[in-house]
Amino acid sequence: MSDIFSIKNILLNASATDKFEAIKLTGNVLNQNGYVTEKYIERMKLREEIVSTYLGNGLAIPHGTDGSDCEIIKTGISLVQFPQGVDFGDGNTAYITIGIAGKEGEHMELLNKIALICIEEENVMALRNAKSTQQILQVLNL
């Protein structure tokens, strides 16, 4: 597995009162593991104000705004599980957030793989119900 996504980038059994708290948690994983500055988390929240990062099937993929590359130290992806769900507006509930900080397209191959897996509703359910980081990695086939 690459340095872009590893066990330390997974947070299980999280809870958040709203989508902005969920985005902060997702961004904090990236920040604490040396992928982004704290300012990048603010850019993730700003992106959400511009357009929702909710994709469907209980999945949201928060990421920074255009021009936030300077806040990315290195490419990384985080995954946070919210078993109780988080309201992302318009009746959409996210159970999984996948935070992205990408430099020069390095994350695209991994992101495409994750997106293809998460198109299947049963895979998102498996991520939502996972009790260990190993189960997350098995679903993502990483």
Backbone as a printed PyTorch tensor [residue, N CA C, xyz], in Angstrom:
tensor([[[  0.8390,  -1.1800,   0.0000],
         [  0.0000,   0.0000,   0.0000],
         [  0.8850,   1.2450,   0.0000]],

        [[  0.4050,   2.2600,  -0.6120],
         [  1.1980,   3.4710,  -0.7720],
         [  1.1570,   4.3410,   0.4770]],

        [[  2.0060,   5.3410,   0.4570],
         [  2.0310,   6.3340,   1.5210],
         [  0.8110,   7.2510,   1.4360]],

        [[  0.0870,   7.1840,   0.3240],
         [ -1.0820,   8.0380,   0.1210],
         [ -2.2390,   7.6220,   1.0470]],

        [[ -2.3820,   6.3220,   1.2730],
         [ -3.4720,   5.8230,   2.1220],
         [ -2.9760,   4.6240,   2.9140]],

        [[ -3.0780,   4.6990,   4.2310],
         [ -2.6540,   3.5950,   5.0830],
         [ -3.5880,   3.4850,   6.2810]],

        [[ -3.3600,   2.4990,   7.1120],
         [ -4.2160,   2.2560,   8.2850],
         [ -4.3340,   3.4990,   9.1560]],

        [[ -3.2450,   4.2440,   9.2960],
         [ -3.2790,   5.4430,  10.1550],
         [ -4.2000,   6.5300,   9.6000]],

        [[ -4.6220,   6.3990,   8.3490],
         [ -5.4970,   7.3860,   7.7190],
         [ -6.9770,   7.0290,   7.8670]],

        [[ -7.2740,   5.9970,   8.6550],
         [ -8.6490,   5.5380,   8.8540],
         [ -9.0870,   5.8500,  10.2740]],

        [[-10.2560,   6.4720,  10.4060],
         [-10.8410,   6.7490,  11.7180],
         [-12.2120,   6.0780,  11.7630]],

        [[-12.3650,   5.1350,  12.6930],
         [-13.6180,   4.3940,  12.8220],
         [-14.4900,   4.9740,  13.9310]],

        [[-15.8000,   4.7400,  13.7950],
         [-16.7690,   5.0210,  14.8450],
         [-16.7630,   6.4840,  15.2820]],

        [[-16.6490,   7.3820,  14.3270],
         [-16.6670,   8.8130,  14.6320],
         [-18.1060,   9.3110,  14.6680]],

        [[-18.2830,  10.4750,  15.2530],
         [-19.5980,  11.1250,  15.2160],
         [-19.3780,  12.6170,  15.0310]],

        [[-20.3440,  13.2560,  14.3930],
         [-20.2780,  14.6920,  14.1410],
         [-21.6870,  15.2570,  14.1730]],

        [[-21.8040,  16.4760,  14.6520],
         [-23.1270,  17.1020,  14.7540],
         [-23.6000,  17.6620,  13.4120]],

        [[-22.6520,  17.9860,  12.5260],
         [-23.0290,  18.4820,  11.2050],
         [-21.9130,  18.1880,  10.2060]],

        [[-22.1740,  18.5320,   8.9460],
         [-21.2160,  18.2000,   7.8880],
         [-19.8900,  18.9300,   8.0550]],

        [[-19.9050,  20.1210,   8.6240],
         [-18.6560,  20.8580,   8.7820],
         [-17.7700,  20.2340,   9.8690]],

        [[-18.3990,  19.7080,  10.9050],
         [-17.6280,  18.9760,  11.9270],
         [-17.0720,  17.6760,  11.3290]],

        [[-17.8630,  17.0310,  10.4890],
         [-17.4020,  15.8030,   9.8190],
         [-16.2130,  16.1120,   8.9020]],

        [[-16.3010,  17.2100,   8.1840],
         [-15.2050,  17.6070,   7.2910],
         [-13.9580,  17.9370,   8.1040]],

        [[-14.1440,  18.6120,   9.2410],
         [-12.9920,  18.9310,  10.1030],
         [-12.3130,  17.6540,  10.5860]],

        [[-13.0910,  16.6720,  11.0310],
         [-12.5130,  15.3980,  11.4700],
         [-11.7440,  14.7230,  10.3370]],

        [[-12.3410,  14.7340,   9.1570],
         [-11.7240,  14.1130,   7.9810],
         [-10.4130,  14.8240,   7.6320]],

        [[-10.4360,  16.1510,   7.6850],
         [ -9.2380,  16.9380,   7.4170],
         [ -8.1850,  16.7890,   8.5010]],

        [[ -8.6340,  16.6530,   9.7560],
         [ -7.6890,  16.4820,  10.8680],
         [ -6.8450,  15.2310,  10.6890]],

        [[ -7.4330,  14.1660,  10.1610],
         [ -6.6720,  12.9350,   9.9150],
         [ -5.5350,  13.2400,   8.9350]],

        [[ -5.8440,  13.9930,   7.8910],
         [ -4.8190,  14.3690,   6.9150],
         [ -3.7560,  15.2660,   7.5530]],

        [[ -4.1990,  16.2080,   8.3740],
         [ -3.2790,  17.1360,   9.0260],
         [ -2.3710,  16.4190,  10.0300]],

        [[ -2.9460,  15.5840,  10.8630],
         [ -2.1770,  14.8910,  11.8980],
         [ -1.1590,  13.9170,  11.3200]],

        [[ -1.4040,  13.4530,  10.1060],
         [ -0.4820,  12.5000,   9.4860],
         [  0.4570,  13.1680,   8.4740]],

        [[  0.5000,  14.5020,   8.5030],
         [  1.5010,  15.2270,   7.7360],
         [  1.2110,  15.4420,   6.2650]],

        [[ -0.0460,  15.3330,   5.8610],
         [ -0.3920,  15.5290,   4.4510],
         [ -0.7280,  16.9790,   4.1170]],

        [[ -1.3490,  17.6800,   5.0820],
         [ -1.8280,  19.0400,   4.8170],
         [ -1.5880,  19.9500,   6.0270]],

        [[ -1.6510,  21.2570,   5.7610],
         [ -1.6170,  22.2390,   6.8420],
         [ -3.0200,  22.3610,   7.4420]],

        [[ -3.1080,  23.0220,   8.5790],
         [ -4.4240,  23.2520,   9.1830],
         [ -5.2950,  24.1240,   8.2870]],

        [[ -4.6700,  25.0160,   7.5430],
         [ -5.4140,  25.9090,   6.6490],
         [ -6.1650,  25.1210,   5.5650]],

        [[ -5.6250,  23.9710,   5.1850],
         [ -6.2920,  23.1500,   4.1690],
         [ -7.6830,  22.7280,   4.6590]],

        [[ -7.8140,  22.4580,   5.9480],
         [ -9.1100,  22.0520,   6.5160],
         [-10.1380,  23.1630,   6.3010]],

        [[ -9.7000,  24.4130,   6.4670],
         [-10.5970,  25.5490,   6.2100],
         [-11.0040,  25.5900,   4.7420]],

        [[-10.0790,  25.2400,   3.8640],
         [-10.3820,  25.1970,   2.4240],
         [-11.3740,  24.0800,   2.1060]],

        [[-11.2940,  22.9820,   2.8590],
         [-12.2540,  21.8830,   2.6850],
         [-13.6600,  22.3650,   3.0600]],

        [[-13.7580,  23.0950,   4.1570],
         [-15.0620,  23.6280,   4.5920],
         [-15.5950,  24.6360,   3.5700]],

        [[-14.7030,  25.4800,   3.0600],
         [-15.0970,  26.4660,   2.0530],
         [-15.6310,  25.7770,   0.8030]],

        [[-14.9830,  24.6990,   0.3710],
         [-15.4440,  23.9250,  -0.7900],
         [-16.8840,  23.4590,  -0.5530]],

        [[-17.1640,  22.9980,   0.6630],
         [-18.5000,  22.4990,   0.9890],
         [-19.5380,  23.6140,   0.9070]],

        [[-19.1450,  24.8360,   1.2450],
         [-20.0670,  25.9760,   1.1410],
         [-20.3620,  26.3080,  -0.3120]],

        [[-19.3900,  26.0640,  -1.1770],
         [-19.5490,  26.3630,  -2.6110],
         [-20.4180,  25.3040,  -3.2740]],

        [[-20.0830,  24.0410,  -3.0550],
         [-20.8290,  22.9280,  -3.6530],
         [-20.6820,  21.7100,  -2.7510]],

        [[-21.7660,  20.9760,  -2.5670],
         [-21.7250,  19.8080,  -1.6990],
         [-20.7770,  18.7430,  -2.2500]],

        [[-20.0490,  18.1210,  -1.3330],
         [-19.1410,  17.0380,  -1.7240],
         [-19.7970,  15.6800,  -1.5100]],

        [[-21.1020,  15.6930,  -1.2120],
         [-21.8390,  14.4390,  -1.0750],
         [-22.0350,  13.8340,  -2.4580]],

        [[-21.6580,  12.5510,  -2.6180],
         [-21.7340,  11.9100,  -3.9350],
         [-22.9120,  10.9710,  -4.1040]],

        [[-23.5020,  10.5240,  -2.9930],
         [-24.5560,   9.5170,  -3.0590],
         [-24.1030,   8.2450,  -2.3800]],

        [[-25.0230,   7.3030,  -2.1840],
         [-24.7140,   6.0180,  -1.5350],
         [-24.1000,   6.1870,  -0.1460]],

        [[-24.3980,   7.2940,   0.5350],
         [-23.8760,   7.4910,   1.8880],
         [-22.4190,   7.9230,   1.9290]],

        [[-21.9180,   8.4600,   0.8180],
         [-20.5070,   8.8130,   0.7010],
         [-20.3220,  10.2880,   0.3650]],

        [[-19.4010,  10.9380,   1.0890],
         [-18.9820,  12.3040,   0.7630],
         [-17.4640,  12.3080,   0.6100]],

        [[-16.9850,  13.1340,  -0.3140],
         [-15.5450,  13.2040,  -0.5680],
         [-15.1000,  14.6690,  -0.4400]],

        [[-14.9260,  15.1210,   0.8210],
         [-14.4790,  16.5010,   1.0110],
         [-13.0360,  16.7070,   0.5500]],

        [[-12.7940,  17.8840,  -0.0380],
         [-11.4630,  18.2350,  -0.5190],
         [-11.3780,  19.7490,  -0.5850]],

        [[-10.2000,  20.2590,  -0.8180],
         [ -9.9830,  21.6990,  -0.8170],
         [-10.5050,  22.3820,  -2.0690]],

        [[-10.4950,  23.6900,  -2.0120],
         [-10.9080,  24.5060,  -3.1480],
         [ -9.7680,  24.5990,  -4.1600]],

        [[-10.1020,  25.0820,  -5.3470],
         [ -9.0510,  25.3890,  -6.3240],
         [ -8.1040,  26.3880,  -5.6760]],

        [[ -6.8330,  26.2190,  -5.8830],
         [ -5.8580,  27.1360,  -5.3140],
         [ -5.3970,  26.7610,  -3.9200]],

        [[ -5.8280,  25.6150,  -3.4180],
         [ -5.3950,  25.2160,  -2.0730],
         [ -4.1860,  24.2830,  -2.1120]],

        [[ -3.5860,  24.1300,  -3.2920],
         [ -2.4100,  23.2590,  -3.4390],
         [ -1.2830,  23.6490,  -2.4930]],

        [[ -1.1450,  24.9420,  -2.2270],
         [ -0.0500,  25.4050,  -1.3630],
         [ -0.2000,  24.9090,   0.0670]],

        [[ -1.3850,  24.4330,   0.4390],
         [ -1.6230,  23.9140,   1.7870],
         [ -1.4350,  22.3950,   1.8540]],

        [[ -1.1190,  21.7740,   0.7130],
         [ -0.8970,  20.3240,   0.6690],
         [  0.6030,  20.0660,   0.7640]],

        [[  0.9960,  19.3160,   1.7770],
         [  2.3980,  18.9650,   1.9770],
         [  2.7660,  17.7910,   1.0840]],

        [[  1.9030,  16.7800,   1.0780],
         [  2.0700,  15.6210,   0.2000],
         [  0.6990,  15.0050,  -0.0280]],

        [[  0.5620,  14.2420,  -1.0810],
         [ -0.7090,  13.6370,  -1.4430],
         [ -1.1470,  12.6240,  -0.3900]],

        [[ -2.4260,  12.7140,  -0.0110],
         [ -2.9620,  11.7700,   0.9670],
         [ -4.4680,  11.6430,   0.8620]],

        [[ -4.9580,  10.5110,   1.3580],
         [ -6.3970,  10.2340,   1.4040],
         [ -6.7250,   9.7050,   2.8000]],

        [[ -7.7950,  10.2470,   3.3850],
         [ -8.2590,   9.7640,   4.6920],
         [ -9.6620,   9.1930,   4.5420]],

        [[-10.0280,   8.3030,   5.4580],
         [-11.3750,   7.7340,   5.4680],
         [-11.8930,   7.7810,   6.8960]],

        [[-13.0740,   8.3810,   7.0670],
         [-13.7040,   8.4520,   8.3810],
         [-15.0800,   7.8110,   8.2890]],

        [[-15.3470,   6.9530,   9.2490],
         [-16.6150,   6.2190,   9.3150],
         [-17.5170,   6.8890,  10.3530]],

        [[-18.7390,   7.1710,   9.9600],
         [-19.7620,   7.7500,  10.8390],
         [-20.9450,   6.7870,  10.8820]],

        [[-20.9370,   5.7970,  11.7680],
         [-22.0000,   4.7830,  11.7820],
         [-23.4120,   5.3610,  11.9350]],

        [[-23.5350,   6.4750,  12.6440],
         [-24.8520,   7.0900,  12.8380],
         [-25.2110,   8.0450,  11.6970]],

        [[-24.2540,   8.3260,  10.8520],
         [-24.5010,   9.2140,   9.7230],
         [-24.3810,  10.6850,  10.0790]],

        [[-24.1640,  11.4850,   9.0580],
         [-24.0590,  12.9420,   9.1940],
         [-24.8980,  13.5630,   8.0950]],

        [[-25.7320,  14.5320,   8.4720],
         [-26.5890,  15.2190,   7.5020],
         [-25.7330,  16.1230,   6.6130]],

        [[-25.7240,  15.8530,   5.3150],
         [-25.0040,  16.6800,   4.3520],
         [-25.9580,  17.5720,   3.5610]],

        [[-27.1850,  17.7210,   4.0600],
         [-28.1490,  18.6120,   3.4110],
         [-28.9510,  17.9230,   2.3340]],

        [[-30.0830,  18.4980,   2.0180],
         [-30.9790,  18.0040,   0.9670],
         [-31.3850,  16.5460,   1.1820]],

        [[-31.4990,  16.1320,   2.4440],
         [-31.9080,  14.7610,   2.7520],
         [-30.8080,  13.7300,   2.5580]],

        [[-29.5750,  14.1730,   2.3740],
         [-28.4540,  13.2610,   2.1490],
         [-27.6920,  13.0050,   3.4460]],

        [[-27.4850,  11.7400,   3.7420],
         [-26.7340,  11.3450,   4.9340],
         [-25.4750,  10.6190,   4.5160]],

        [[-24.3280,  11.1090,   5.0090],
         [-23.0460,  10.4590,   4.7270],
         [-22.6620,   9.5850,   5.9150]],

        [[-22.2520,   8.3700,   5.6130],
         [-21.7520,   7.4360,   6.6270],
         [-20.2470,   7.2640,   6.5020]],

        [[-19.7360,   7.6200,   5.3440],
         [-18.3010,   7.5430,   5.0660],
         [-17.8820,   8.8640,   4.4170]],

        [[-16.7970,   9.4460,   4.9470],
         [-16.1870,  10.5810,   4.2590],
         [-14.7750,  10.1610,   3.8640]],

        [[-14.4100,  10.5340,   2.6710],
         [-13.0630,  10.2650,   2.1780],
         [-12.4430,  11.6180,   1.8490]],

        [[-11.4760,  12.0020,   2.6830],
         [-10.8010,  13.2770,   2.4950],
         [ -9.6640,  13.1350,   1.4960]],

        [[ -9.5260,  14.1430,   0.6480],
         [ -8.5140,  14.0740,  -0.4020],
         [ -7.6470,  15.3270,  -0.3900]],

        [[ -6.3520,  15.0910,  -0.4440],
         [ -5.3800,  16.1580,  -0.6520],
         [ -4.4560,  15.6590,  -1.7530]],

        [[ -4.6000,  16.2200,  -2.9410],
         [ -3.8430,  15.7020,  -4.0740],
         [ -2.8940,  16.7090,  -4.6810]],

        [[ -1.6710,  16.2840,  -4.8940],
         [ -0.6650,  17.0900,  -5.5970],
         [ -0.4540,  16.5000,  -6.9800]],

        [[ -0.6180,  17.3300,  -8.0010],
         [ -0.2820,  16.9600,  -9.3730],
         [ -0.9040,  15.6410,  -9.8290]],

        [[ -2.1370,  15.3930,  -9.4090],
         [ -2.8610,  14.2230,  -9.8780],
         [ -2.4050,  12.8900,  -9.3170]],

        [[ -1.4940,  12.9070,  -8.3300],
         [ -0.9600,  11.6620,  -7.7640],
         [ -2.0430,  10.7760,  -7.1550]],

        [[ -3.1170,  11.3990,  -6.6990],
         [ -4.1690,  10.6770,  -5.9910],
         [ -5.2310,  10.0990,  -6.9260]],

        [[ -5.1960,  10.4490,  -8.1910],
         [ -6.3120,  10.1210,  -9.0780],
         [ -6.5350,   8.6220,  -9.2660]],

        [[ -5.4800,   7.8590,  -9.4110],
         [ -5.6360,   6.4170,  -9.6150],
         [ -6.2990,   5.7670,  -8.3950]],

        [[ -5.8160,   6.1280,  -7.2030],
         [ -6.3920,   5.5670,  -5.9850],
         [ -7.8250,   6.0530,  -5.7930]],

        [[ -8.0670,   7.3190,  -6.0670],
         [ -9.4130,   7.8720,  -5.9330],
         [-10.3840,   7.1890,  -6.8900]],

        [[ -9.9680,   6.9650,  -8.1120],
         [-10.8200,   6.2670,  -9.0840],
         [-11.1560,   4.8670,  -8.6010]],

        [[-10.1720,   4.1630,  -8.0420],
         [-10.3940,   2.8140,  -7.5270],
         [-11.4190,   2.8380,  -6.3840]],

        [[-11.2330,   3.7820,  -5.4600],
         [-12.1570,   3.8960,  -4.3260],
         [-13.5540,   4.2630,  -4.8210]],

        [[-13.6470,   5.1890,  -5.7690],
         [-14.9540,   5.6020,  -6.2990],
         [-15.6820,   4.4330,  -6.9520]],

        [[-14.9630,   3.6230,  -7.7140],
         [-15.5810,   2.4550,  -8.3530],
         [-16.1100,   1.4690,  -7.3140]],

        [[-15.3730,   1.2940,  -6.2360],
         [-15.8140,   0.3900,  -5.1600],
         [-17.0550,   0.9570,  -4.4780]],

        [[-17.0700,   2.2770,  -4.2610],
         [-18.1640,   2.9040,  -3.5210],
         [-19.4160,   3.1340,  -4.3590]],

        [[-19.3480,   2.8740,  -5.6600],
         [-20.5530,   2.9160,  -6.4900],
         [-21.5160,   1.8260,  -6.0260]],

        [[-20.9600,   0.7130,  -5.5650],
         [-21.7710,  -0.4140,  -5.0910],
         [-22.2430,  -0.1340,  -3.6660]],

        [[-23.5560,  -0.0480,  -3.4940],
         [-24.1300,   0.2910,  -2.1930],
         [-23.7100,  -0.6980,  -1.1050]],

        [[-23.5860,  -1.9750,  -1.4620],
         [-23.2040,  -2.9650,  -0.4450],
         [-21.7780,  -2.7320,   0.0630]],

        [[-20.9220,  -2.1770,  -0.7830],
         [-19.5600,  -1.8700,  -0.3410],
         [-19.5560,  -0.7200,   0.6580]],

        [[-20.3770,   0.2980,   0.4130],
         [-20.4790,   1.4100,   1.3550],
         [-21.0690,   0.9090,   2.6700]],

        [[-22.0550,   0.0100,   2.5890],
         [-22.6180,  -0.5850,   3.8190],
         [-21.5440,  -1.3450,   4.5860]],

        [[-20.6960,  -2.0630,   3.8820],
         [-19.6130,  -2.8080,   4.5380],
         [-18.6310,  -1.8440,   5.2030]],

        [[-18.3330,  -0.7250,   4.5510],
         [-17.4620,   0.2820,   5.1610],
         [-18.1370,   0.8880,   6.3890]],

        [[-19.4220,   1.1540,   6.2580],
         [-20.1850,   1.7510,   7.3630],
         [-20.2120,   0.8290,   8.5790]],

        [[-20.3060,  -0.4680,   8.3430],
         [-20.4450,  -1.4350,   9.4360],
         [-19.1240,  -2.0590,   9.8800]],

        [[-18.0260,  -1.6900,   9.2340],
         [-16.7160,  -2.2810,   9.5800],
         [-16.3680,  -1.9970,  11.0370]],

        [[-15.7990,  -2.9970,  11.6900],
         [-15.4080,  -2.8730,  13.0970],
         [-13.8940,  -2.7390,  13.2500]],

        [[-13.1600,  -2.8600,  12.1500],
         [-11.7030,  -2.7480,  12.2160],
         [-11.1660,  -2.0980,  10.9460]],

        [[ -9.9700,  -1.5310,  11.0660],
         [ -9.3310,  -0.9350,   9.8970],
         [ -9.0300,  -2.0080,   8.8610]],

        [[ -8.7540,  -3.2300,   9.3000],
         [ -8.4910,  -4.3270,   8.3580],
         [ -9.7240,  -4.5930,   7.4860]],

        [[-10.9160,  -4.5270,   8.0900],
         [-12.1410,  -4.7240,   7.3090],
         [-12.2930,  -3.6210,   6.2640]],

        [[-11.9390,  -2.3960,   6.6290],
         [-11.9900,  -1.2760,   5.6750],
         [-11.0590,  -1.5870,   4.4950]],

        [[ -9.8400,  -1.9870,   4.8060],
         [ -8.8570,  -2.2780,   3.7540],
         [ -9.3090,  -3.4350,   2.8780]],

        [[ -9.9880,  -4.4230,   3.4630],
         [-10.4970,  -5.5560,   2.6810],
         [-11.5610,  -5.0890,   1.6950]],

        [[-12.4860,  -4.2440,   2.1470],
         [-13.5400,  -3.7450,   1.2630],
         [-12.9270,  -2.9410,   0.1260]],

        [[-11.9530,  -2.1180,   0.4630],
         [-11.3110,  -1.2710,  -0.5480],
         [-10.3050,  -2.0580,  -1.3860]],

        [[-10.0300,  -3.2950,  -0.9640],
         [ -9.1400,  -4.1700,  -1.7060],
         [ -7.7490,  -3.5560,  -1.8740]],

        [[ -7.2660,  -2.9760,  -0.7690],
         [ -5.9450,  -2.3060,  -0.8040],
         [ -4.9200,  -3.1350,  -0.0490]]])
